[in-house]
């Protein structure tokens, strides 16, 4: 069995088990908390304009409508999302500072040897908010044609074409490395301090391409500023039915997705955790948020906190395998 087949099968099995029968979380049986009695801050560990932001801000709007309290987005970018994670890990565990991380934080332990926080020990998992496929997007002025023409261009010019990412060690970076492994090509990696700045440079024509979460690229694809050549996985995305999937383009094992989750600092009271989970589920059930998620090619994660914790543990192991096999390093 190949590495990519093993990775694909492991991820598929984890997702199948996690989504099988969503049992009620033990937290939801706790007594109701008075939370929120004041505005709540969510640390988003990337600059404004990236994929995490694309999901955090609609969630903030619905939270305010449901609770009457603000959900303040605090963008703290840097070091592939690890700066913001470190800040959130040290916050007061009272439910008024939360952390909205992403798949990048399951990759970070394999890329950053001296993290001053532990995702599994310093946080409590609350919710898998959204899961969205990665998409290969290009600047149409620099990379004309379809996927076949693009791949021919990459192979004809090894190392001359480049891809931007949200930073070294992020899913954008590893998605590019996995693509290079599976297509036996060489593309130069250019890290940025978040998906937003990388997308801005892609639109401006300063980089050729990007492997991005569909959530942050969706509006730019629809606006014609960038062009989508491929979505990851074995099926096309309903939000972009004209974009071919990896499997039909000859990459059946390219199953990279960007997911977004919510954590609280360790020590947050169980009744507060329960109330947070309940309110996030209420927000996700609104028509407005469902429409926002769908327009970005995503769905609410719908995992209980323990299931989300197990999912994250499996993702940490999965990406460690990819990092080791690809030889990816911090730039």
N, C-alpha and C positions, 0 to 999 in steps of 0.2 A: 504494500500500500504506500502511495506517495505521501510526502509531507502535506501537500495541499489537500489530498483526499482525507487524510487523518484530521486535519484542522477543520475541514468542512463538516465531517461526520460528527466530531466532538461538539462543535457549535450547534449543529442541528439537533443532536440529542438533548443538549442542555436546554435549548429553547422549547423543545417538545415537552420535556418533563416539567419545566417551569410553568408552561401555559396550560398544562393538561387539565387540571380541575382546580380552579382558583378558590381555595378555601378561605374562610374568613380569618383575618389576622387576629392573633390573641390580643394585640394591642387594642383592637376595636371594641373589645369587651370591657375596657377600663372605664372608670367614671369619667364623665365629661369634664374637661378643663375649661377655665375661663379664657384661655388663649383664643384669639389674640386680643389683649387689652390695649395694645399700642401698635404702631407700625412695625413691620417685620422686614429685616434686611436679608436679601439673598445675595451672597457673594457669587458672582459670575467670573470665573478666572480667565477671561479673555476680553479683549477690547470690544467696544460696541460695534455692531454690524456683522458679527460672526454667527455661526449656527446656534450656539448656546443662547445668544441674545434673541435669535429669531423665535425661540420657544419660550424664553423667560418672560419677555415683555407681554405677549398675549395672555400668559398665565397670570401675570401681575394685574392686568386689567380685570380679568374675571374674578380674581381673589378679592380685589377692592369692591366689586359689585356685590359679592356674596357676603363679605364680612364687615364691610364698612371701614376697613383698615387698609392702609397702604402696604404694598409689597414692594419695597425699595430695591431696585437693581443696583448693586455695587460692583462695577466692572474693575477687576484687579488682574490685568494681564501680565504675562511674563513667564519665561522658562517653560513653555509648553503647557501652561495651566497650573504649574506646581506652586507658583508664588501665591496665587489666590487660594489654593487648597491649604497651604500652610497657614495663611491668615485665618481661614475659617476654622481650622482644627484647633486653634488657640482661643476661639471666641467663647464667651460665657455660655454654658450649656443650659440656657433658659428658654429656648424655643424662639428667640427673637433675632438670632443670626443663623441662617441656614446656608447650605452649600449646594449649588447646582453645577455638578461636574458632568463629565462625558466619558466616552470610551477612552479618550486620551489618558485619563487617570488610571485606567487599568493597564495601560502601556508603560506609564511612567516608572513603576518599580524596576522594570527591566532596562530602562534607558538612563535613569538617574541613580547612581549608586549611593548617594548621600542625601536622600530626602529626609527632611526633619519632621515628617509626619508619616503615618501609616494609614492608608485608606480603610483598611479593615479593622484596625485597632483604635483609631482616634475618632472615628465617626460611627454613627448608627445609620443603617440604610433605611430609607423611608419609602421611596417610590421610583420605579422605572417610568419616567415621564413619557418618553417618545423614542421610537426606533425608526430610523430612516436609512435607506441605502446610500452608499457612496455613489457619486457620479463623476465621470471624467468630463471635464469642461475645458474648452480651449478658447483662445481669442480667435474669432473667425477671420480676422485680417491676416494673422500670422500662420494659422493652420487651416487652410481651406479644405473642403472635401469631407468625405465621410470617414468612418473608423478605419476602413481598409486603406484609404489614401494616407491617413494619419500614421498608421503603423508602418507603411512603406517609407514615409518620410523620416520617421524615427530611426528605422533600421539603416537608412541610407546615410544618416548623419549622427552616428553614435557620439553622445556627449555634448553635441552642439545645441540640442533642444533642452529646455529646462521646465521644471514644475515648481510652483510655489506651494508652501504649506503653512499651517498655523503655527509651526515651530517644530524643532527637532523633537522626535519622540511622540508626536501627536499622531492621530489616526491618519491624517492627510499624508504625513511622511511615510508611515508604514504601509499605507495603501499603495503609494508610489513604489516602494521597495518590493512589495509583493507582486505588483504589476510587472516590474522589471524582471523579477525571477521567472514569472510564468510566461513572459513573452521573449525572454532572453535578449533584452534590449538594455541600453544604457542611456539614462536621462539624468541631467544634473539637478540636484535638489537645492532649492533656495528657501531657507526658513525665514518666516516672519514672526512678529509678535501677535499672532492671532489670525483667524480666517478673514476677518474684515479687511485688514491691510493687504493681505495676499490677494483677495478678490479685487481690491481697488487697483493693484498693479497689473492683474490679469486683464481687467477691462481697459486699462491705459496702454496695454501692449508691452509692458516691461517684463512679463514672463509669458511663456507660450501656453501653459496648461496648468491644471490643478486637479487633484483628486479630492473632492469636497463632499461634505454632507449635503444631501439634496435640499435640506432646509434653508441653508444660507445662500445657495445658488439659485433657488427656484425663481425668485423675482427677476433676477438678472437674465436667466434663460428666457423667461416669458417676454422680457423687454428687448430681447435680441442683442443684448450687450455682450453676452458670451454664448457659446454653442455647446450643447450636450452631445457627446458622441456615444456614451455608454453608461448604463446604470449597472451596478453590481448585482450579482445573484442570478437566479434561474428564471426570473419572470420580469416582464416590463412593469413599470410603476404606473398605477392608474392616473396619477397626476400628469404624467408625461408619456402617454401611450405610444407616441411616435419614436421614442428613443429606444434603440435596441438594448437588450440585456446582455450581460457578459457571456452567458451560456450559449446564446445563439450566435455570438461572434467568435466562438471557439475557445472560450475561457470558462469551462464549466465549474471550476473550483475557485473562481474569483468571487467570494461571498463576503465582502467587506461591508459593514454597516456602521453608521454613527448613531450611538444612542446617548440619551441625556437622562441623568438621574438626580434625585434629591436626597441629601443627607443632612443630619443634624450632628453637632459636636457630641462626642461621647459624654454621657452623664445627663443628657436631656431627660427630664422625667417622663416616665412611660405614658402618663395621661396626656401630656403635651404632645408626645409623639403621635398618640392615637388621634388627637384632634387635628394635627397637621395632615395626617394621612387622609382623614375624613374630608377635610376641606379641599385638599388637592383632587380627590376623587369627584367631589361635587363640581369643582371648576372644570374638570375634564369631561364631565357629562353635559355641559352646556352646549347648545347648538353653535355658539360663536367659536368656542375653542375647538370643537370637532371640525368645523369648517376651516379654521386656521391650520390645524394639524394636517388635514387632507390636502390643502393647497400646497403644503410643503412636502407632500408624499409620505406623511408619517401617521402613526396611530398612537394612542395612549398605551403605555406599556402593560397596564393591568396585571401587575404582579404584587403579591403581598410583600411586606417588608422582609420576612425571612427568605422568600423566593428571590427577591431582588438581591439580597446578600449572597445567596448561592450563585446567582447569575454572575455577579461581579467577580467572585472567587474563580469561577470557571474562565472568565474573560482574562483575568490576570495570567492564568496558566497558559491560555491559548496564545496570547500575544508574546509571552516570553519565548514560546517556541518559534514564532515568526521572527522575532528580533535575533535570536541565536542563528537561525537558518539563513537569514538575509545578511547578517553581519552589519546591520544598521547601527550607526553611531551618531552621537551628538555632533552637529556641525559647528 
